[in-house]
């Protein structure tokens, strides 16, 4: 037990996002401070990238490359070697440009003579017109100089990420770093072996940054929030460093990856790195845990927490959950970004997709309108888990107060509402409150395309600052939408999205392929619906995702209702999430998916909207059964 005053450090481990802080530490830091607890936060994901992508970092990379046989040089590594001096000269100004500290550099970047260009720039060749004109002119137009420069600078960073992957750490990526070591891994062995291996350059830099953060903050407790499998390895490396140099510090693991994949954790070796592993919303478990560490609460009274038993208890993993009510959503406090270097995040422009751009470009204050999902019926979603299943809101006044406090703290007025599906009733009340207060923010978020979103509500949301909305159309098929229990129809989606678009709100559709019992005909018909939605100005952006069956979704829990079989999962005591399944239709969804993605990429740029959708498939597919004016007729029926 700690006799020192409680000092909590919440850490964002590599890798999450580079343009804005992942919000979990901001939520927890704000909550703990509201309860009078000393709490700090660090973004080691950003710190790691900024250190690696610096003149010093690139020189260290170059030294590692010297030790490689020339035959192991990939095109990315060879390009770096040949242009090494140019990379060393341009990395600092390019990072400053992407941080918004030197906007005039855009003129030199777009001239294509400033940045060294590696293999990633080959993607620009597909945009070259027959006359050899500007390959990005179609995407950014005559006035898009800054955007064009940002895209070129992002390609430049992606080249360097490839060099890091090929020459230093084969698992390195800006987002999904070492993801395969943790995601749906039944055994801890791959992660344990990686952690036992000699540290590479990335590991060494992360270790140094970790020790510097510990020295700065002098914490007694370190919280590591792991939202995705792609940040698990680094979180364990950070905890390993802390245990090696500061074993008296209590380490705690939580976050989205834990909440979905480690619910049946039984691997004792995890506790060589972490003293505690908590599930679901972190506020109540943390309060109980901090009381325990202060000697005010016995271990048997922890809340939703895994621990390792004593040697007398066989050292087995134990799940302790004294039933206590969660902290009400209205009482969790206001997130704070205090302590995070908001001026050092990188505004990137990777994919030329208007909604994906919002994800990676610009720093957004992330906020939740309500906890959980008010619908919680979709068959592909983890509706049985707390982050979906426990729905709880807060008043518009409370939300507007939080927004005002965040703007005052950060000086920035852009908000991303990160709800699974923001409830229309709450958005209406919040929009009215924002307008009444003349708040002047810009915001975007995710919704269900349900009929409650009338043209009047869409206009109200736009007036309050809404700039974009995303929502799940999933498989554009009324049969499959009913099977998914989406509670919407294609015609309804068309009318709702048209209302948003007419209000000046960008609309992005999440689309899905490979859902159980989905036939080739279903897929062709879905693409025809999507073509018509673009053609009629209902949506401006979209992306096709491959369906994934998870253990906590209705499909994973009741496969027979969806006409599929689930092979037995391999035995294991670590992560469990994705489930392979046998679909009797036998459709080659991978082949269909490539065509779907190519089609929608072109639709977003106004290409092929009048053509037969079969043109996008490199093999014969059936003719659509959907009438070519189906969406136009649906829009004529608007109330």
N, C-alpha and C positions, 0 to 999 in steps of 0.2 A: 504494500500500500504506500502511496506517495504522501510524505509529510510536507512537501513543498506546496506553495499556492498553485492552483490549477492554471495551466497555460496551455491552450489547445491550438495546434497548428493544423489547418486543413490544406491538403495538397492536391493539386490537379496533376496526375501523372501523365507522361507521354504515352500515346498521342491522342489528342482530342481535336480541337480546332485551333487554327492559327490566327483567325481574324477577330475572335472575341472569346472571352473566358467561358469555359463550360460552367453552368450556373450552380452546380451542387455546392461548391465551397462558399459561394456568395450567400446562398440560402442558409447554410449551416452557421456561417460566421455571423450573419445578421441575427439569427435566432439565438445563438449562444450569448451574444452581447446583450440582447434584450432581456436575458435572464441574469445579467451581471457577471458573466463568465468572461475572463480574458481570452479572446480568440483572435487569431491571425490567419492569413491565407497566402499561399504561394502557387504560382503556375509554373511548374517545372517543365511542362511540355513546351511552352513558349521559350523559356530560358534555355532549354537544351537546343532547340532549333537555332536560336539566335547565336549561341556559342559555336555550333557546328558551321553555320553559314556566316562566318566572319573571316577576315584575313588569317587570323590565328588558327581558326578551326580548319580552314582549307589547306593551310600549310601542314597541319598534322595529318590530314587526309593524304596529301601528296607524299608524305614520308611513308605512310602505310603502303601506298601504291608502289613505291620503289622496291619494297620487299616482295612484290608479286612477280612471278615469271611473266614475261611479255606475252606468252601464249595465253595467259589468263585474262588479258585485257579485253573487256567487252567494248563494243562501239562507244558506249558512254564514257568508259574509263579512258580509252584511247583519245577521244575528243578532248577530254579534260587535260590529259598530259600535253597534247599538242597546243592547247590554248591556256595553259596554266597561268601564265603571267597576266593575261587578260582577265581571267577569273579573279585573281587576287586583286587586280586594280578596280574591278567593277562591283565586287560583292557588297562592300559597305555602302556606296551610293545607291545601289539597287534596293537594298534593304531599307534605306532611308526613304526612298521614293515610295515603296509599298507601305511604309508606316505613315505616309502623308506628310513627311517632313521636307520633301524637296520635289514639289510637283513640276517644276520647270524641266526636270530631267526627262519628262515624257517626250519632248521634242527630239532628243538624241536617241532615245530608245526606239521610237517608231521609224527612225531613219535606217534601222537595221545595220548600222555600222558600229554601234557602241557595245552591245552585248555579244559575247562569244556565243555561237549557236551550235548546239549539239543535236543528237538524234531526235529529241522531242520536237524540234522545229520542222521536222519532215512532215508533221501533220498539217502544216500550212499548205503544203503542195496540193492537197486535194481541193483547196479553194481557189487555186490559180485559174484565171479565166484564159480563154484561148489566145487573147492578145497579150498575155503576160502582165496584166494589170495588178492592182493592189489586191493581194489574196484575202485581206480582211475587210475590204471596203464594203462588201455586202453585209457584213455583220455589224459594223460600227458606224458606217456612213462618214460623211465628210467632217462632221463635228465631233466624232468620237475619238479624238487623239488620245485623251487620257485613258479611256477604256482600252484602246488598242495597245498602248504602252503597258498597261497593267496585265493584259493577256500575254504579251511577249515576255514580260518579266516573270510571270508565273511559269511559262514554259522553261525559262532559264533556271528557276529554282527546281523544277521537276527534273531537269537534266542533272542537277547536283544531287538530288535525292537518289537518282539512279546510280550515280557514282558511289554514294555512300552504301547503297545496297550491294553493288557489285564488288567493291573493293574493301569494305569495312565490316558490314553486317548484312548478311543476305536476307534478314527479316525486316530491314528498315523500310518504312513508309511514313509519309506525313500523317496518315490517319490510322490505317490498320497495322500498326507496328507489332510484329510477332503475333498476329492474331491467331494463327493456327496452333500455337502452344496452349491456348486456353479455351477457345471457343468450342463448346460441345465436346470437350476432351473428357472421356470417362475416367482417365487416369491422370494423376499428377506427374507421372514420370517425364513427359516431354519438358514441362516447365522446370522440374527439379534438375534435370540434366543440363538445361540451359543455364540455370542459376549456379550450378556447380562448375561450369566451364570457366576458363580463364577470361577475364573481362577484355572486351575489345575497346576501341576508341570511344564508341558511343557510351558503353558502360562506364568507362573511366570519367568521361565528362559528367555523366549523370551522378556518379558518386561524389565528385567534387562539388557540384551544385547542391546536392542534398546536404552535405556537411556544412556548406556555407549558409544554407537556410537554417539549419539547426543552430549554428553559432549566432545568427542574427536574432532569432526569436526565442531561444532557450525554452522550448516547450517541454511540458511534462507528458503530454499526450499528442500523438500525431494521427490524424485521420486521413486515410487514403481512399478517395472516392473513385471507383472504377466503373465508368458508365458502359464501356464496351470491352469485348475480349481484346481489342487492339490496344488497350492501356493496362492490361493485367501484368504482362511481363515486367514492364518498367515499374509498376507499383511494387511488385515483389523485390525488384532490385533495390528500390529506395528503402523498403523495409529491411532488407538484408544489410544495407549500409548502416542503418540506424542501430540494428541489433549488434553489429560488429563494434561500432564505436561508442554507442550510447545505450547500452542494454537496459538502463534504468527507465528509459522512455517507453511508455505504453503505446503500442501500435494497434490501430483499429482499421479493419477493411470493411467497406460498404459500397453502395452504388448499384446502378442498374444491372451490371453483369452479375453481381452477387445475388441480387433480388430475383433474377430470372434463372440463372444457371447453377447456383450453389445452394439451392434450397434443401438438398439432401446431402450436404457436405458431411463426409465421414473420414476424410483424409487427415491424419494427425500431423503430417509433415507441413501442412499449411501453417501450423502454429509454431514452427521454427522461425517464422517471419512475422506473424501477427498474433498478438495476445487475444484479440477479440475479433469476431466477424459478426456484423449485424445485418438484419434483414429489414427490407421495406423502409417506410418513412423513418428518417434517422433521428428525429427530434426526441421522441420518448425514450428509445433505447440509449441515446447519448446521455440524457439526464440521469437515467438509472446507472449507467456505466460510470459517470463521473462521481456520483454519490458512492458507488462501490470503491472507486480508487481513493476516495477520501476517507474510507473506513466507516461510512455512514449507512451502508447497505451490504448485506451478505451476497455472495455469489449466486445463491439460490433465488435471489430476488431480482436478477437481471431480466431485461425485456428483449425478446427476439434476438438472442445472442448465442452464438456458438463459442465454446471454450474447449480447451483440452483438459481432460481430467488429470489428476495427480498420478504419480507412479502407483500409489496404493489402489487407485481406481482403474489401473491398467493403461493409463495414458490415452484412453479413447476419447473421441470427440463427443461432446455433450451439447445438446440444445436446451438452453434455459429460457423460459418464457413465462414470467409472472404476468398474468393478464392485467394490464393497465390500459386505460383509454388513451388513444392518441391525442396529441396536441391539436386542438381545433385549427382548421386552416386559417380562420380569421385571426388566430392568436400566435402564428408562427413568426411574426415580425416581418420587417422589410429586409430584403436581400441587400447586402452591402458589397461594393467592389473595392472598398478601402484596402490598400496594401497591394493591389494588383496594378501592374504598369500599363494603364489603359492607352498610353501614347506609343506603345511599342508593338502592338499587335499588327499583323500583316494583312492588308486588304488585298486579297487575291482574286483573280478572275480566270478560273480554270475551264469549266465547261461553258459553252456558249448557249446556255439555257437560262432564260430570265429568272426562274424561281431558284434554280441552283445557285445563281449568282447571289441571291439574298443570303444564302447559307454561308458563302465564303468571302463575300465582299462587304466591307464595312463592319463597324463594331456595333452590335445590337445589345441593348439591355434586355436580358431574358427574364420573363416574368410569367407566372401561372395565374390564369383567371380563376380556375377551380381545380381542386385535387380530384384525380380520377376522371372517368368518362361517364356522362349522364346516360349514354345509350347502353354501353357494355353488353352488347349482344352479338357482335360480329364474330363469326365462327372461326376466323383465322387469327384472332387477337387473344392475348393473354388475359381474358376476362376474369379468370379465377384468381388473379394476383392483385395485391393491394393497390398498385399504381394505376390499375384500371378499375378494379371493382369497388373501391371505397370512394364514392363521389361526395364531395363536400365543397361548398362555395363560400364566398365572402361578399359583403355588400359592395355596391358600386362605389360608395364613399370610401370604404377601406382600401379598395383597389386604387382609386384615384389618389388617395393620400400616399400610398406606396410609390406610385408613378411619380408624383411630385417630389418625394424625398429622393428618389433615384436620379431624377433630372438635376436636382440641386447638388447631389454628390458628384455625379459624373460629368455634368455639363453637356450631356448628349441626349437627344430627344427621340432616338430611334428605338423601338421596342419590338421584340419578337415574343409573342405569347406562345409558350411551348406546350400548351395543352394537347392531349391526344385528340380531343375534339372540343373546342370551346363551345359552351352552350349558348344558343341564340338568345335566350331570355337574359342571361348575364351580359352578353355583348350589347344588347339593346340598352340595358340600364347603364352600362359603363359608357357607351357612346354618348348617351344623354348627359351623363355626369361630366365627361371630358369637354363636351361642347359648352355646357353651362359654366365650366371653370375656365374656358378658353385656354386649354392646356397647350395646344399647338404641337402635339407629338405626331410622329408617323409610326404606324404599327402594322404588323401582319401576323397571321397565324393559321391554324388548321381547324377546319370545321367538317361537319357532315352536311352534304348538299341536300338538306331537308326543306320541305315546303315552307317552314316557318321563316326562312330567309326570303322575304318578299321584296319586290323592288323598292318599297318604302324603307324597309330595314337596311337594304344595301346602300341606299342613298344616305341614310343616317350614319351608317358605319363609315362611309367615305368622308362625310362632313367631319367626323370625329378624328380622322387621320388614317383610316385604313387604306393601305396602298396595295395589298396583295392578300389573296386567300388561297390556301391549298385544301384539297379534300379528296377523299377516296372514291373514285368511280370504280376502281378495282377492275373487274371484268365487265365490260359494257354489254351485259346480257341480262335481260330480266329474269331468265331461269336461274342463272348462277347468282345474281344479286339476291334472289329469294333464298337460295341455298346458303348463301353467306350470312343471311339475316341482316343485311345492310339497312333494311327499312326504307329503301328508296327505289325508284324506277329510273330507267334511262330518260324517259320523257321529263320526269321531274327534275333530274339533274340538268337537263338542257335548259329548262326554264329558270332554275336557280342560278346557274352559271351565267346565263345571258343577263340576268338582273345585275349581278355583280359587275360584269363587263360593261354594261351600259352606265353603271355608276362610276366608271373609271378605275375599277379595281382589277388588277392583274389576277387571272385565275389559272392555277396549276392543278392538273388532275393526276393523282396517283393511280397508276394502272397496274394490273396484275395479269400474269399469264401462268399457265400450269396448274390452275386450281383443280382439285379432284373432279373427275368426270368431264373436264373441259375437252371438247373435241376440236378437230381442225376446223370444222364448220363454225363452232362457237368463236374460235380465234379470228377467223376471217370476218365474221359478222361484227365482232367487237371492234376490229380495226376500221370497218366501214362506219360504225357509229362515231368513232373518234375522228375520222376524216370529216364527217359532217359537222361535228362540234367545232372543229377548227374553221371549217368553211363558213359556218354561220356566226362566227365571232363569239362563241360561247366560252371557249378556253383559248389561252394564248401559249400555254406551256403544259408539258406532260412528260411522264417518264414511266416506262414499263419495268416492273420488278418481277422477278421469278418468285412464285409462291413458295413459302417455306413452312413446313408443318412443325409446330413447336409442341412440347410436352404439356404445356399449360393451356393450350387453346382448345375450344370445343372439337375441332377436327382431330387433334392429337389425343383428346380424352375419349371421344366417341367416334372412332373411324368408320364403324359400320354404317353410321347415319350418312356418311359422305361417299360410300361405295368404294372405300379403299381398304387395304390391309397394311398393318404395321409390323414389319419384322421385329423380333426381340432386340432390345437395346443391348449392347455389350455391357458386361458387368463393370462396375467402377464405383469409386467413392469420391469423385471430384465433380466435374461440370456435366450438366445435362440440359439440353435445350432443343436443338434441331432433331427432327425425326425423319429418317428416310421412309418412304411409303411406296406401296405397289398400287399403281392405278391401272385398272383393267383395260382402259382405253388404249394403252400402249402408244400414246402420241409422243413424237419426238419434239418436246417443247423447246429444247435448246435450239434446234434448227428454226423453229417458228420465231423464237425470241429475237434472233439476229435480224430477221426481217421486220419485226415490229419496231425495234429500236431505230433501224434505218428509216423506216417510214415516218415515225413521229419526229425524228430529227429534221426531216425535210418539211413536214407539215408546219413546224414552228417557224420555218423561214418562207412559208407561202408556196412551197414547191409540191407539185403533184396533187393539189387539192381537188382538181377536177377529174383526175384519172381513176381508172379501175384499181382498187386496192390490191388486186392480184399481181400487179406489176412489181410489187416490192418483194415477192417471194421468188427465190431462184429455182423453184420446182412447182409442179402443178398443184393447185389448191382449188377447192370448189368455189363456185360463184357465190357472192354474198346473197343471203336470203332477205336482207334488209332493203327496203325500198330506198332509193337514192334521195328522196325528199322527206324521209321519216322525221328528222330533226326539225326541218323547216315547218312541217305540219304541226309538230308538237309545240313549237313556239307560237303558232297562230292560235293555239288554244289557251294562251295565258289568261289568267283571271284578271 
